[in-house]
Amino acid sequence: LEIEFNIEVDLDKLTILAMKGGNPIEIYSEEDINEENNVQVTWDGTDENGSEDDSDYAGPGDWEIRFISENDGTILRAKADNDIKIKYEKPAIRDFLLSKAKFDNDAGEFTYAIFRIDADAQVTITEMQDNSEEDDIVEDMDVEKDKWYAVKWDGGSFDYQDNMDLKLIATNKVNSAVFDSEKISVDLAEDAESNSKADVINDYIEPVVTSGNEEMVIYYEIDDAADVDITIHSGKTASGTEKNSFELNNQEAGEHSISWDGKDKNGSKLAAGFYTYKIVSRVSSTDTETGIFVVGTVGDVEGGGSGSVDNSGGGSSSGSGDCIPGLVIDGKSCDDGGDGG
């Protein structure tokens, strides 16, 4: 706020206050002031009596600006021509979802909390067990308006039977009393093994939030040799339109990765929106895993938020099958003289 006024006579002292009810905030106070026109004083909305590192902001509502001048023992009071209204923008959570709503944390699996806020804000994401807050996954993470962010959560040491939620709180960047919050349920569940199928575990995609202009990698493990089909679908489920597909024959048990240019089967960039990858292993029966990722405007990674993680498995095992041009499978491509393994 910029306050402009004239000092028509020399003053012993001048004090300027912001008033709302009976709670004054001192904006300015000086002694031995000379006559002067077009004096300007600025106020950033904080209480100057507070410490610099812990100053409170004025509450929302209508405020008066008052002047108290002292000269030769005479005190005069005046009020600015205009009142002011203070309002803090309340950030709203536009989207909050998980890349995997169900995963086995004991098996080393994890999920990403993916979110977007409609205003610049500070974000905290907290673990909740039986509706009680536990530890913060990320705290006071600066985010920009309408940009996508993702924060990894590995389930910690919680058990399968625990009733778990993640709570996202988006606060105004200067006034933490103005905020929006939302909870999302997480299912920590054992990925039961079966002798009749090649179980797919530890699947994830990097980056999980992307501009659509970069290479993407899907990581997964299978516990037995199998043929593997990977498809990319529009939307938050694998029932959406298929955008691309990859058939990987005779893959050996172990860790695998498939890297592609992030485009659809026609070589076009994926439009902004939600997408789902689906991994199906085929032996005598099938096992299926899915995960969500987002294409859109991505924010800078700060405060622990990330669209990707360090590769925890280098895809050291190999399989055999047809070479697929344009793909890198377990670190090998057609250009390397590989066979798709």
Sequence and secondary structure as in RCSB ss.txt:
>XXXX:A:sequence
LEIEFNIEVDLDKLTILAMKGGNPIEIYSEEDINEENNVQVTWDGTDENGSEDDSDYAGPGDWEIRFISENDGTI
LRAKADNDIKIKYEKPAIRDFLLSKAKFDNDAGEFTYAIFRIDADAQVTITEMQDNSEEDDIVEDMDVEKDKWYA
VKWDGGSFDYQDNMDLKLIATNKVNSAVFDSEKISVDLAEDAESNSKADVINDYIEPVVTSGNEEMVIYYEIDDA
ADVDITIHSGKTASGTEKNSFELNNQEAGEHSISWDGKDKNGSKLAAGFYTYKIVSRVSSTDTETGIFVVGTVGD
VEGGGSGSVDNSGGGSSSGSGDCIPGLVIDGKSCDDGGDGG
>XXXX:A:secstr
 EEEEEE S EEEEEEEEEETTEEEEEEEEEEE  EEEEEEE  SB TTS TTS  B  SEEEEEEEEEEETTEE
EEEE SS EEE      EEEEEES SEE GGGT  EEEEEEESSSEEEEEEEEETTEEEEEEEEEEEE TT EEE
EEE  TT  TTS EEEEEEEE SS TTSEEEEEEEEEE      TTS  EEEEEEESSEE SSS EEEEEEESS 
EEEEEEEEESSSTTS EEEEEEEEEE SEEEEEEE SB TTS B  SEEEEEEEEEESSSEEEEEEEEEES B  
  TTB S    S            TT EETTB GGGT    
